[in-house]
């Protein structure tokens, strides 16, 4: 409810989008709206984290609790992370220029990376403080007011996690999604500290230091999640499989498209991706008419997915009985391998002494050695016809599934 009220107040144009699916796609494409939502999320987080930090650091000082003070310092780092997110989301909204023809969207990934580094740094510091408290063996003071305030901090951090996640998913903002993970970890951390102070009060066991170390480990786990996900995106991790499937399914609906392959999605930051794909058509088709279909597909799919897409027209020979038979035999052989493989762009070119079978084979990204595979393909071709010679090009399957 609070999230909806904030969105209506600060992003009133969002109400014009009819449903959640359209909302996610349209917001990601609308850079001005993304900037407003990202600013709302970051500014809200910065204010709440500063208030929580001041409260916990004061409580920690009054109680003599390393764990509570450390949790307050962690909230202070979160406020710094929100500031980084605020800066990055506004910088990422800058339009393309001469030096950055694809825009500045990847700045958001750098912002998420900075948040992850901040979380990791304070996680290490929390471990140091916790170990020192364990060695000192001193129990923290306790009061009902302190316990209630810590419980309130758990509720606030839990809400912030939901708030960040909703806005992050709506805008595909990696910095807000990173903050959502961190906030949930903070909620658990504060709950652990509140429970430890209560148990220490009832049993007189000095659990403050142990709670501090446990909090630090949770913080480091959150840092690892944020850093690994962000680095993966910066290095060009596996693209969006769901988006890839939508592209393939939509393209296959157009007349004359026999198959598709070589789909690549290029990521230049949230809302700034583009795609390229090869569409197989009959070599006997009317070139002008087929080109019109391809142009229409690029335009309509681009509007529907809010994604610029380049479709390469790939003519294939069909209707030749010997070619179709050789293709079926080779496809069956490749499908019998482990893992099963797929082919496309198959051609049969007769010569004086030999017959060339020219085709592409789609390989999983983790397959590196192709010499042995090529030898097996050639050996199988010779069992089909001793005159067959294979000319094979290996493509990479970036989506973990065949699109042939």
Secondary structure, DSSP 8 states (H G I E B T S, - for coil): -HHHHHHHHH-GGGGGS-SHHHHHHHHHH-HHHHHHHHHHHHHHHHHHHHHHHHHHHHHHHHHT-HHHHHHHHHHHHHHHHHHHHHHHHHHHTS---SS-TT-STTHHHHHHHHHHHHHHHHHHHHHHHHHHHHHHT------HHHHHHHHHHHHHHHHHHHHHHHHHHHHT-HHHHHHHHHHHHHHHHHHHHHHHHHHHHHH----HHHHHHHHHHHHHHHHHHHHHHHHHHHTT----HHHHHHHHHHHHTSTT--EEEEEEEE-SSTT--EEEEEEEEETTS-HHHHHHHHHHHHHHHHHHHT-EEEEEEEEE--S-HHHHHHHHHHHHHHHTSSS--EEEEEEEEE-SS-EEEEEEEEEETT----HHHHHHHHHHHHHH-TTEEEEEEEEEETTSS---
